[in-house]
Structure formats: structure tokens, C-alpha cells
Amino acid sequence: MKDIEKIEKALIVIDMVNGFVKEGAMADPYIAHIIPEIQRLTKSFIKDGEGVFFVKDTHEKDCAEFKKFPKHCIKGTNEAELVDELKPYERYATRVYEKNSTSVLFAPGFMKDIGKMKNLKEIVGVGCCSDICVLNAFVPLINYFDEENKNVKIVVPQNGIETYHAPYHDRDLHNEMALKLMKQAGVQIVKTYK
């Protein structure tokens, strides 16, 4: 794995934790269908010595976010851990971030690390939920790179993102909206990466 300053390509895996995929109030087992694609990309980035970054939704028991969403992914519980299929790769990650909001940009150390990546040319973004934490990661990152006049391409493969379905939250509609908003902001949307 390259030093963070030398990374040219980075895979950022958003919230592929048990609390969104396998158990708890916010879990939707359908999201698991993207795990094989995320495994493939993770293996490829590790093999190529490029950056792999895992983001884990991790909340305190009295988190302010729980006024908007049911309690989920509480620090120290299984819900806040990567799904078993991705857990073996965690030790090879360049960094692992725990976030207490819907945006990784505010996770301790994340933006500092982004700033260190002087050779960064491309980010590939995958994970869940497409219309919440994925959208709140990659649209602001596009804005950051524009502000800093950095030419960094952000690519989101459709087969590597997903969201949940609920009576008040139609999966297909919210995925479509998220993809449109990301594309409009300058994120490159592809069916699959490589």
C-alpha cells in the first residue's frame, strides 16, 4: 500500500456496516447484493497498492442524528462493524473512519487525509445509502476539489451503491434522484467500474 501522499486512486467504501445491511432498525438485507462488487473493487485496489478507505457509521447513544432516524450503529455494537464479507479487508485499508453524521467529510481526520493526497487523480465511491451518506460524501467532495482547483475525478458505479426501501422511502425513486443529483454536480456515474 502506498503512503497516503502518493495515492493516485482511492476507493471509498461508505457505510457497509451490519446496521444498514444485516441487523437493526435501519437495516435492509437487499443492500447485500452490492457486496460482491465492493469485494471485487477492494481486492483490485489492494492488489494495485492504491488507497482503500472504509467509512463506518458509528454513533454515541445520545447522538443528535437520532432525532431524525431510528437508533442505529451505536459505537461498540455489531451494527457499527463492517459486514463479515468486507471485514477481512479492513486490516489492509489505508484508513478507517468512524462518522457520527450522514457525511464522512466531518469524520475525524477525513478531510485532513484528503488534503494530504497531493497525487490523487481519481476517487471511486461505493456503499450505502445512495441518497443519504453516499450523496453527502461525493457531492461535497466535488465542491471541495473545485474550491481548491484540484482536478480529481469522482466515479460512482451504479452496481456498487444501494439504498433502503421503506413505506416512506421508495428505493428506486431515491436511487434515481441520488444518481441525478450526483451527475449534475459533476460525479461520473457508470454502470460498473472497469
N, C-alpha and C positions, 0 to 999 in steps of 0.2 A: 504494500500500500504506500502511495506517495505521501510525502509531507503535505500538510494542508495547503501550504503556499504554492505547491507545484501542481495541484489538481487542475486538470483541464475540463474534465467531465464529472458531474456529480449526479448520483441517483438519490433523490429524497423520497423516502417512504413515509407517508403520513398516516398515523393512527391505525395501523394494522394490529390492533390490540384485541384481546378477548372481549372487552366490554363493548365493542362495536360489531364483533363477528360471532362470538360464541356464547356469551352469558351476560345477564344483567338487563336493566331496564332499557338500554339503548341498543342492544344487540339485534342484528338481523343476519341470520345464518346465510342468506342469499349472497351476502357480500363475499363469502368464502370463494366464490367462483373466480375471483381475480387473483387468488393466492398463487396458483401455478405460474402465472405470467410474472408476478412480482418475484417469485423464486428465480425464474429464468434470468430476469434482468439483474437481480442481486448477484447471482453466480457470475454473470458476464462481467459486471463492473469489478467484482473482486478479482476475477481472473486477469483482467486488464490493468489491475493496480490503480483504478480510478476511485473516486470518492463514493462512499456509501454512508448515508445518513438516515438513521431511524428516528422518527418522532413518535413519542408515546403520550397520549392524553393521560395526565396524572394530576388528580385534584386533591386538595385538602378536604376534610369532612364538611367544612362550612364554606365551601367555595361559592363566590358570588354568582358564578355561572348557573348554579342550581336553582336560581330564581327563574331561569328561562328553560332549563332542561331538567329531566329527572336526574337524581343522583346516579353517577356512573364513574367508573375508572378512578376510584379512590386510591391514593398512594398506599402501597403496601398490600394491595389486594391483587388477586389473579386477573381481575378486569384490566388493570393498568399494565399488564405484561404483554409482550408481543405474542401473537398466535404461535402455537407449537411449531408450525411449518416454517416460520421465519426465525424462531428463537436461536437455532444453531448459528445463524449468520451474524447475530448481534456482536459476538466477540471479534468479528472481522471488520466491524463498522469503523469508519473514520471517527464518527461521533454519534452519540445517542442523546437526544434531547427530551426532557420531560416538560410538557407545556400545561399551563393552568387556564388557558383560554382557547378560543377557536382558531387562533393564529400563532403559528410557530415563530413568527417574527419577534414576538415578545418573550419567547423561552430564553432562559438564561444562557448566554453565550452564543446564540444562533447568529445574530447579526454581526457580532464581533468576528465569528469564524467566516461568514460570507465576505466580510471586508478583508480578511487575510488572503483570500483566494485570488491573488493577482493574475494568475494564468487561466482562470475559469472562462471557458468558452460556451459551455452548454450545461443545462440542468434538465434532467428527466424527472418528472413528478408523477408519482403514483400513490394510490391508497384510497382512504375514505375519510369523510364523506365528501363526494364530489362537489356538492353545493354549499358545504359549510367549510370544513377545515382545508380541503384541497384548494377551493376557490380563494379562501383567506390566506393561503400561503403564496400562491403563484401570481395572482394579480398584483398584490403589493410588492412582490419581488421585481416584477416587470417595472413598476413605478420607481423602485429604488435604483435599478440599473439605469433607467432613463435619467433620473436625477443626477447620478454620478457619471453620466456619459460613458457607460460601460456597455460594450456590445456582447451581451450574454444571451444566447438563445434559450428559451424555456420551452420544452416539449412535453406535452401530456398525451400519452397513448390512451385511447378510449377503452382498450381492453385491460387497462391497469388501474382504472378508477371505478368507483361504485358509490351508491348512497343507499339509505334505508327506505323501506316502504312502511307507511302507516296510514290510517284513515285520513289524517290531515296532511299527509306528505306523500304525494304520488311520485314514486321512484323515477319513472320515465320522464315525467314533466320536469322534475328537479334536475335530473341529469342533463336534459336538453338545455335548460336555462343556464346551468353552470358552464356547459361547453360553449354556448354562445357568448356568455359574458367573458370567459377566458380568451376566446378567439378575438373578440372585439378589443380586448386590452393588449393583444399582441402575443399571447401564448400560441405556440404552434400546436394544433390539435391533429393527431394522426391516429389511424386505426390501430396500428401496432408499431412498436419501436424496433427497428432493424428487422 
